[in-house]
Amino acid sequence: MPTVKTKYFDYGLEEMESLARADSRLGAAIKRMGKVERVIIPDLFAALVHAIVGQLISAKAVHTIWGRMQEQLGEITARNMAQITADRIQNCGITMKKAVCIQQISQSVVQGTLDLDELHRLPDEEVIKKLSSLNGIGKWTAEMLLINAMERRDVVSWGDIAIRRGMMKLYGLDNLSKEQFERYRRGYSPLGSIASIYLWEISFQ
């Protein structure tokens, strides 16, 4: 079975200590948990497909479907996926809307109307804007690509339920307003993505 290449998000002691100085609660969590590894997919196309699969479903479901897609469909490349019908993609366990979205993006990449490599040259907000213009892609999906493929350093996603849950657990909150979220997010900057890695982990504890 062809497997998508992965690596770990690149950060270390310097970033951990910097976040600990910026936020004492997060610092205590970092000290308790040590380094948390975040698996990422450096290939932008495969990572985008993975993010689309992950929209509004659990991490466990994503893992199952992702394995099934690689097993049943072969290589997760634009050239391969553009030749596969939306029905076959859907049969891996996703909605037809997601399947059509994946097929359309695959065909756009193959036809040259979408250049994902160009994203590497754009700032975060421009990446979000460009991806959000695609059918079926919203801000959350774009932010996941920024963290989980491009290793951008300062992304904390309001649209991610697990990140919000992790934040509430970390600070002992019953609910979280957008204003509170923004205050914490600014405190993590410019290392928001590393903070996000810890918030994800905290949310599942």
N, C-alpha and C positions, 0 to 999 in steps of 0.2 A: 504493500500500500504506500503510495507517495505521501510523504508528510511535509507539512509546511515548516520551514526552518524558524526556530525561535531563539531568543537570547534573553538575558536578564536586563532590566532597566539599569542603566549605568549611574550609580551614585555610591557614596561611601561615607566614611567617618566625618569628613569635613562638613558635608551637607547635614548629617544627623546632628552634629554639635551645633551648627548654625540654627537649625530649627528649634533645638532644645533651648537655646538662649532666647530665641524670639517668643517662645510660648512654653511656659513652665508645665502646663498640663500635658501638652504634646511631648515635651521633653521627658516627663516621667514615664509616659507610655513607650517612648523610644528606648529608654533605659531598660524597661521591663521586657520589651519584646526583642531587642537587638535588631540586627538588620533583617528587614522583610524583603524577600526576593519577589519581584514582579515580572512574570513572563511576558515578553512582548514579541510581536511579529514584525520584523524590519521591512518585509515586502509590503509596499503600500496597497497593492491591489488585494492581496490575501487578507491584510489587516482590515481593509474596508469591508470586505465580504463578512469577515468575522464580526465586525461591529454591527452590520445590518442584521445578521443572525441574532445578535444579542439584544436587539431592541425589545424592551418590555418583557423579557423572560429571565428566569433565574440563571445564575452562573452554572449550576448543575445541568440545566437543560441545554445551555449553550455548548458545554463540553460534550454532551451526548450527540447533539446534532452535528457539531463540527467534526467529530470523529466519523460519523456516518457519511457526511458529505465527501470526506477524503477517501473513504472506502468505496463509495458507490459512484462517485463522479470523476475520480482521478485527480490530476493536478489542479490546484486552485489558482489557475492563471487565466488572464483575460481571454487568451486565444482558445483555451479549452472550454471555458465556461460559456463563451459566446456561441458555441456549437451545440450546447445542451438546451433542451426545451425547458420552459418555465415549469411544466408539469413534473419533469424529472427532478428538478431542483426542489420543488415543493414537496415531493415524495420523501425527501430526507427529514421532513418534520417541521417545515416552516410554512408561514402563510403564503398564499398566492401573491399577495402584494409585495412581500419581501422577495419572492422568487423572480417576479417580473422586474423589480428594481435591480437585482443582481444581474439579470440577463441584459438589461438595457445599459447598465454601466460597463459590463464586459464588452458589448458591441461598440460603445462609444470609445473605449480604450483601443480596441482593435482597429477601428476606423480612423483613429487619430484625432477625433474631436475632443477627447479628454486626455490631457497629459498629467498623470498623477505625479511624475517626477518633478514637475514644475512647482509643486507644493513646497518642496524643500527650500525653495528660494523666497518663499513668502512669509511674512510675519503671521503670528497666530490668528489674529482677527481676519486677515485676508484668506487664510486657509479655511476658516469657518464659513466665511462669506461664499467662497467658491464652491465648497462642498454642499452647502445648504441650498445652492441653486439647482442641485440635482434632484430629480424625482425620488422621493422616499428617504432623503437624507435631511436630518434636522441638526440642530446645534449640538445635542448630546452625542450623536454619532460622530460628528466632526471632532468634538473634544476627545472622544475615545481614541480616534486616530492620532491626534496630536500626542497623547500620552503613550498609547500602546503600540505605536509604530515609529513615530518620529522622535520620541523621547524628548519632546519639548518640556522645559523645566518648570513652567509656572501655570499649570492648568488645574483648577478645582471646579468641578462641574456641579452647578446648582441643580441641573436636570438629572443627576444621578442619585437615586433613592438611597443606595448603600452609603454613599459619601455623606449625605445628610444624616442618615441614621448613625453613622460613626461619629459625626460631629456632636450629635445630641448625647450619645453615650459618653463621649470624652468629657463634655462639659456639664453633664448631669441635667440636661434640659428635657422638658416634656414636649415642647414644640420648638420650632426654629423659624424665625422670620427671615426674609430675604436680607434685611438690614443687618441682623446678627451674623448671618452667613457671610455677607460682604466684609464685615469687620474682621472676622477670623481669617477669611481668604487674604485680605490685605496684610494681615500679620504674618502669614506664611511666605508672602512674596519676598524674593524671587524664586522660591523653592516649593511652590504650590503643588507641583506634581508629586514630589517626594512626600509631602504631607498627605496627599490623596492616597498614596500607597498605604500609609499607616491608617488612615481613616477607613479604607476598605477592610483592612484586616480587623480593626476594632469593631466594625459593624457586624462581623460574623462571629465574634467571640461570645 
